Amino acid sequence: MPRHIASHKIPIDRISRSAIRVVESLRKAHYETYLVGGCVRDLLLGLDPKDFDVATSATPEEVKKVFPRARIIGRRFRIVHVRMGREIIEVSTFRKQVDHGKVSNNGEHESRHGVLVRDNVYGNIDQDAFRRDFTVNALYYDPAKNTVLDFVNSMQDLDSRTLRLIGNPKVRYQEDPVRILRAIRFAAKLDFSLEKKTEKAISPGGKSLNAISPARLFDELNKVFMSGTAQQAFALLQKFNLVEVLFPVSSDSPDLVTAALQSTDRRIAEGKPVTPAFIIAALLWNQYQSQSIALKNAANPEEKPIDIAQTVIKDQQSTIAIPKRHAFFVRDVWHLQARLENRNRRSIYPLLEHRRFRAAYDFLLLRVRTAEVGPALGQWWTEIQALDPDEQQDRIRALTPHRKRRRRRPKSENP
């Protein structure tokens, strides 16, 4: 039986009115419904939830009957997106733990490696609580009674700031290896300590991440890197030897990667735009450089030039899918580094107007910070951007003087 906790500190005025409307509508249709998971956890911690999730006894089809304009999405885990104005409330049906030993065939649930490929076995709220990943994500909030339902001693772990998997960690990581990345993300984001058994099972289960699709791995890593605590999360990835699993083609460049992570976290804190492609560019930069040097030394003038950036990115794609827009970003940032270093007079103005100039310039500054290039180069590009057009022209002329044209010999009049 769950504990019904009324003495909580959830401020009602910080709960999404749209989420409460969804709960009320489903209850009016006679379905048991609560706010659940991360939003309840964050409210209890005094944080602002990024989104609000709802759990209900209604199946996805029944939810859609209540909200005809809603969309049922997912295959492995079917959920419903209910749009309320500009908000999307994610609604999931109570589920229960899948019995082990079922190999995925003709729509069953588990692969031969023990990874859940479908998780749509519906149950009641008690069963739903015990199949969730971490105890602090298994809290349910009843907005009508203003109470929190705790099935697995979640409040105790929340108070001690402990991240604990529900059930046997080895089995739970095997069911869904992405839980390893979620453990790292939550531990870094919430500044929680990993419970001993939850932590101990991470490294042995790391290789099972290779059983996850590259696209899903990218989505999870995107959450890790864009959480505002990327530096702490990456330190945990290193601690559990997961960097080489996730980025097998990356070379050792800890200073540059650390600088990129710090820059991303700072920009998120300042409310500035960020992209995971910037971190990917830093992770794979040394590999790009080493392959470029090797190709240059072994170049055959008669051979067709090879785009090293495309080669490095393609090699990484076998583990983690990199969407095209991010791949183009990484390629452009790498290619522009040589142009920033050479400072050719004719290309400076086009370079300043290049759509990736600012990102390439920021990447150059990271290389300055890690002493890969001299500080004078970074200072020159910093100053040139602050000058007016006339001053820019003077600075460029001072950098690259006019070349003297060779005089053509007059054609001889003699035959």
Secondary structure, DSSP 8 states (H G I E B T S, - for coil): --EEE-S----GGGS-HHHHHHHHHHHHTT--EEEETHHHHHHHHT---S--EEEESS-HHHHHHHSTT-EEE-SSS-EEEEEETTEEEEEEE-B----TT-B-SSS-SB-TTS-BS----B--HHHHHHHSSBGGG-EEEETTTTEEEESSSHHHHHHHTEE-BSS-HHHHHHH-THHHHHHHHHHHHHT-EE-HHHHHTHHHHGGGGGGS-HHHHHHHHHHHHTSS-HHHHHHHHHHTT-HHHH-TT----HHHHHHHHHHHHHHHHTT----HHHHHHHHHHHHHHHHHHHHHHT--TTS----HHHHHHHHHHTTS---HHHHHHHHHHHHHHHHHHH--GGGHHHHHT-TTHHHHHHHHHHHHHTTSS-HHHHHHHHHHHHS-HHHHHHHHHHHS------------S--
